[in-house]
Amino acid sequence: MSVATKKLTWDDIKDWPEYHGRTEIVDGQLVMSPVPAPPHQRISTRLGSEINPFVRARNLGNFYSSPLHSVLAEGVDYEPDLAFVSKGREEDFRGGAFFGPPDLIIEVISRSNRSHDTKTKFRHYQRYGVREYWMVDPDESSIEVWFLEEGKYRLLGRFSPGEQVVTRVLEGLTLDPSRIF
């Protein structure tokens, strides 16, 4: 006996009640993750505390430090740890989600979910046009910054404490990873 399955989309889950974890759709499949552990949350909070004032002071757009449903394509919906959407893209918000690629996505890599962040999300963020992707690795105390150029990610750098993160999306940002880890 065969069982018919349906690929999920944002419309299928948008009205679900609040939950105690992260709900994403990856290639039409529901992926649920637990709430991030305290070390993960501390790193996210520190990043937000460093980046949000920079974005606000320059009126660049909006920086999100709580999960933002990012619908990249039909059947591809992520909740990045942190995201930046440049000014003038407000029309891409509909029904509690952002439709299209944020300008910048930052993921704090979890040991239990490493390949999801470094391979699956990397591939989707590149494919659907996220201009810049930061992978923050607590185990290595490093921040990798990838910039989209001609449809492919190019590594701008891997930054450790004592160095300055280089970014094209938030040009002029001064960020030393020692303030994050």
N, C-alpha and C positions, 0 to 999 in steps of 0.2 A: 504494500500500500504506500503511495506517495502522499506527502503532505505539502500543500501549497504554502509558501511563505511570501510575505509582503515586505518589501524594503521600506523602512521607515523614513519619514521626512520630518521637518520642523512642525508642520501642520499636525502631525500625529501626536506630538508630545507637548505642544505649546500650552495646552490647558491643564496639564497634569498638576496636581497639588505640589506644593513645596516639598522637598525631600531632604534627606540628611546625607547628601553626597553630590557628586558631579554626574550629570547625565549628558552624554554625547552620542552623536550618531556618526558612525564611521562606515562609509560605503553601504549605507542603508541598514546597518546593524546597530542595535542599542548597546552602548558600552557604559557601564556604571562603575564609578570609582568612589572609594570612601572619602570623607572629608580629609583634607591634608593634615598631616601631623604637625604639632607645634613648631619644630625646627623649620619646616617648609613654610608655615605661615609667618614666622619671624622674618625669614628672608624676603618673602613677598611684601610684607609690611614695610621693611626697610627700603626696598626698591621703590615702592610707591611713595614713601616719604622723601626720597631723593628726586624722583622724576616728576611727580605731580606739581610741585611748586614751580619747576622750570617751565612746564607746559602752560600753567595758568598765568605766570608772570609775562609770558610772551604771547598769550592769547592764541595758541597754536591749534587748539581743538580740545578734545576731552581725553583724559587718561582714566582708565578703569582698573581699580585694584580689587574689585570683587567680580566674581564670574559674570561674564557678558556672553550671552548666546551669540555666537558668530556663525551664521549660516553661509558657508562658502559656496555651496552648490546643492542641488537636490540630493538629499541623502548624505550630506556632509556638514555636520553641525558640531562645533567645538565650544568648550568653555575654557578659554585660556586663563592662566593665572593672572596675567596682566595684559592690558591692551591699550593702544593709543589709536584714536581716530581723528584725523586732521579736520580742521575747521572747514565748513562748507559741505560736509557729508551727512548732515542731519537727516536728509531725506531717505537715507539708507536704513534708518531705524523704523521698523514696523512691527506692531504687535508683540513687543517685549524682546525683540531680537534685532541684531544688526545683520543686514543682508549684504554680503560682499566681503572682501578681505579688509580687515583693519590694516592701517598703515604699519603698525608694529605689534608684534605679539611676543610676550616674554613667558617662557615656561621654566619653572623650577623643577629640575629633574628629580624624580623620586626613584629610589632603588628598585622598588617593586614594579615600576612602570617605565623604566629606562628606555626600552626599545620603542615604546609607544611615542615618547617625546622625541627621540633622536632619529627615528626612522619613519614611522607612520605619519606623525604630525609634520615632520620636516617635509616629507614628500607632498602632502596635501597643501601645506602653506605655500610651498614653491609653486605647485601646479595651479593653485587658485589665486595667486598674485599678492600674497602678503609681502609688502616691500622689504620688511626687515624682520628677522626672527632671532631672538636671543635665547640661547640655552644656558641656563644658570645651573651649574653643577656644584652642589654643596660638598660632595665627596672630594672634589678637586679644588675647591675654592676658586672656581674660574667662571668667567662669562664669555661664551662664544657669541660673536655677532656675525650674522649672515645677511647679506644684502642681495636683493633680487636684481639681476642684470641680464637683459635679453632672455628672460624666462628661466634663468638658472640662478641658484644661490651661489654666491661667491663669499668666501670667508674674509671678513674685514679684519678679524683678529680674535685671539684667545687671550683674555685679560685676567691677570692675577692680582692679588693685593699689592699695592704700591705702584700699579700702572694706571693709566687713564683709559677708560672705555672709549672707543671710537665708534661713532654712529653717524649715519647720513640722514636718517629720518629726523632725529632730534639734534641736528648740528649745533654745536656750541655747548652741549651738555657736558658738565665736568663731573665724572663719576669714577671714584676709586673703589674697586671691589672690597678693599679693607673695611669700608663703611657698611658693607652688605653682609660679610661673613663673620 
